[in-house]
Amino acid sequence: MLKKVILSGASGFIGQALLSALIKSGVEVYGLCAHPDKLGEPDAVADSHIIKAEFSDYKMLPQIITDNGFDVFIHLAWQGYGAAKNDPAVQFSNVPFACDAVQAAISCKCKRFVFISSIHEFQKSRDANGIAGLCSVYGTAKQAARNACQITAHNGGIEFIGIWLDHVFGPGVASPRASNKLIKTMLTEGRVPLTEGKNLCNWIYISDCVSGIMSASERGKPGVTYYLGGGRIRPFADLIQEVRDIVAPKAVLEFGKYPEYSFIDYCEIDTDALHRHTGYGPVCEFRASVIKTAEWIQREMLDP
């Protein structure tokens, strides 16, 4: 049972949802974020310790956080996702900061360190000869940070767990996340230009994502990196047609308008390990989750 947690990236989409869930579960949370103002109403985080911290402050965390004996340090914070996700200078700058977070976890006597990575570690494309190779700078930087954190944790005598997140969706996404952009286009444009849709994908609703992170943090086996996705990996065309039928049945899906430059190689991933080791499984019904997301988009992104 988690009792005391350090959480970086507490003001992000996933971070806010995780912070809220931890507080509701009675966990004492030290939430690190560069922009505490994004957390909304103060009452929502009144039972937590919110610490304004840039990455450059991570070396000073043992002096800033004077408490110790934490169950886990969950590292969500990352800079440069979006327009800079293929900029090596931006992406790989995250690696030393992630190691600083591990060192802080060691100093604060955390039992384990959880690094949140991405399914983009497995993103590939094919060259002119049809040979598939890794193609995501963001994913490669995540992999480098994950490996560096695991080594640093091992050398510092604390447990390490990694998590590969698949595409997380739900209300509250301020960035133009792919799922929200597609749903918004269905609601407003009527025609949605898409790739051919043959490549596999998986969407996981935000509350299932949070539950999975908590399960891995509490009951995951040391040294293991877990895949965390929704209920079913399937072709993108299959998923997006279901989303269309739910939110805008008259919208036209224009498959093949864009080339499919890359794909996720799910063959390299043990997608069932988290369930085997912790008993975790997604419980959110897909239709209801899409409806909640569409209602939020209608209210927050479309209404004047």
N, C-alpha and C positions, 0 to 999 in steps of 0.2 A: 504494500500500500504506500503510494507516494505521500510524503508529508511535507517536504521542503525542497523547492526546485528553483534553479536559476534558468531563466528563459531569455535568450537573445532574440532580437527581431520581433519584440512584443507588439509593435505598432503596425505590423504588416497584416495582410489579409489572413493568412493562416495563424500568425502570431496572436492577433486579437482574439480569434476564435479559441485558440488553445489556452490563452490566458484566462478567458472567461470560464472555460470548462474546468480548468484547474482550481480556480477560486470557488466555483460552485461545488467542487468535490472536497472542499475544506483544506486544500493544499496551500501552504504558505509560499508565495511566489515572489521572487525578486526578478522583475521584468526590466530588461535592458532595451533601450531604443533611442535612436537619434532624434525622434520627433514625438515626444510624449503628447503633444497637442492633437495628434491623430487618434488618440485613444477615446476621444469623445467625452461623455459626461464623467466627471470625477467620481460620482457614486458607483459607477460600474467597476472601478478598480480600487475602491476605497480600502478593500481588505488585502491589498498587495503593496509591495514596495517597488515603486516605479523609479528607475534610475536613468537619467539622461546620459547616454554614453555613445560617443562616436567610436569607430574602430580604433582610432589612435589612443583611446582611453583604456583599451582592454588590458594593457600591461599594468595599469594601476588598479584593476578591479579588486585584487586582494586588500588594498588599502581602502577602497570605496565600500566594499562589502565586508564589514567587520565581523559578521556572523560566520559560522562554519557548520560542518556536519550535514551537508546537503545530500539528498538521495541522488540527484541527477542535475547535470547542466545540459539543457537542450539548446543546441546551436542552430537557429533558423536564419540568422542575419546573413545577408549577402548583398553586395552592391553590384549594379550594372546589368540586371536582367532587363531585357527589352531591346532597345536600339543598340546597346553596346554588348549584346550577348556573344558576338563574334569578334570582339576586340580583345586580343590577348593581354594587352597591358592592363585593361580594366578587370578582366576576369581573373587573371592569376594574381592580382593584388590581394584577392581575398584569402589566398593560402596562408601567408604569415599571420594574418589577423585571426584566422581560425585556430592556428596553433597557439596564439596568445590566449584564446578562449580556453583551450585545454590546460594551459599552464595555470590560468586563473582557477579552473576547476580543481586542479591538483592542490593549489594553495588553500582553497576554501574547503578542502577535505570532502569533495564530492565523491560518492561511491562509484559513479559512472558518468560517462560523457556520451551524449547522443548527437550524432551529426546528421543533419537533414540534407540529403543529396537529391538527385533528380534522375528520372528515367532517361534524361538526355545523355547520360553516360553511355547509353546503348544506341544513340542515334547514328545511323550510317547512311551513306549514299554510294552509288556505283559509279566507277570511272568509265572511261571510253571503252575499256575492255570488259566491262561488266563485273569487275571485282569490287566487292563491298568493303568500305573502310570507314572508320569513325570520322565524323564530319562536324561535330559541334564543339566549338571552342568553350562555350559555357559548360557543356557536359564534361569535357576533358579537364577543365579547371575544377569542377566539382569532384571529379575522381582524384585529382592530385591533392585537393584539400582533405578529402576523406582519408586517403592513405596516409598523409602527413599527420592528421589528427590521431589515427589509430596507432601509429608508431609513437607519437608523443605521449599518448595515454598509456601505452604499454610500458614505455620507459619511466613514466611517472607513477606506475603502480595502481592505476585506476582502470576500471572496465570501460570498454568501448562498444558502442552499437551504432550501426549506420542504418539509414532508411532511404530507399529510392522512392520518391514520390512520383506517381503518374499524374495526369492532368486533374487538378483540383478545381471544382467549380462550386458556385453558390452565391447567395446574396453578399454584398459588401466588397466586391472587387473593384477597386478604384482604377486599376490599370486596365488597358484594353486586352484583357485575357481572351484567348481564342474563342472559348465557349460563349462568353458574354457578347463578343463582337458578332458571332454568328447568329445568336438569338436576337440581338438588336436588329440585325439586317433582315431577318425573317419578319420581324414585327413592323418594320418601317419601309423596306424596299420592295418586298414581294418577290424579288428574284435574288438568288444567292449564288454568285460564282464560286466554284469549288474545284478542288483537284479531282482526279478520277475516283478517288475514294476506296481504292483496293487495300491500302496499307492498314495494318492493325492499330487499334487505339483503345483507350480505356479512360473513362471519366469517373472520378470519385467525388462524392458530395462532401462538402466541408466538414460536416459533423462526423461522418465516417472517418475522414482523414484525421481529425483530432483524436477520435477514439483509438485509431490505429497507432498514432504516435504515443499516446499514453500507455497503451498495452505493451508496445515494444520497450518503452522507457522503464516500465515496472517489471515486466516478466520476460523480456527478450534475453536470449543467451549471449553472454559476452563474446565479442569477436565476430558476430554475425551481422551482415547487412541485409535488411529485409525489404522486399518489394511491398509497396502499399498502393493498391489500386481499388477500383470499384468491383462490382460483381462479375463482369464478363469482359474479356478481351475479344474484340470483334472488328470487322472491317469498318473503316470510318464511314463509308456510305450507309451501312446498316444503322449505325448509331445516329447519324445526322438525319436520316429519314424518320427515325422514331421521334427525335426532337422536333422536327418540322410538323409531324402529325399531332404532336401535343400542343405546340404553341401557335402555329400558324398553318393550318392544313392546306390553305390555298397558295402558300408560297411555292415558287418554282425553284428546284435545286438544279443548278446548271453544272453538272459534273463534267470534268475534263477541261474547264476553262483555264486552269493552272496546271503546270506539270508537277508531278510528285518527285521533288528533288531528294527526299530523304525518307527514312523509315526507322522505326524502333525494332531492334532485333530481340524480340521476346524469347527466342529460343535459348538465349544465354542466361535467362533469369529463372530462379526458383520462385515462382509466384505464390506458392502455397506455404512457404516456410513460416511466415508470421502466424498463420492459423495453426500449424502443427505445434509450434513452440509456445504459443500463448493462448490459443483458443479464440483469437480475434477473428471476426468476419464482418463485412459491411452489412448493415441492417436497413439502410435507407432505400425506400422504393424509388426507382429511377423516375417514374412519371411524376410523382409528388415532388421530388427534388427539382426537376426541370420547371415545374409550375411555380414553385417558390422563387426560383431564380428569375424566371420571366416576369413575375409580378414585381420583384425588386427592380429589375431593369426598367419596367414600365413606369414605376413610381419615381425612381431616383435618376434615371438617365434620359427618359423621354418626356415626362410631364414637365410643363413650364413652371 
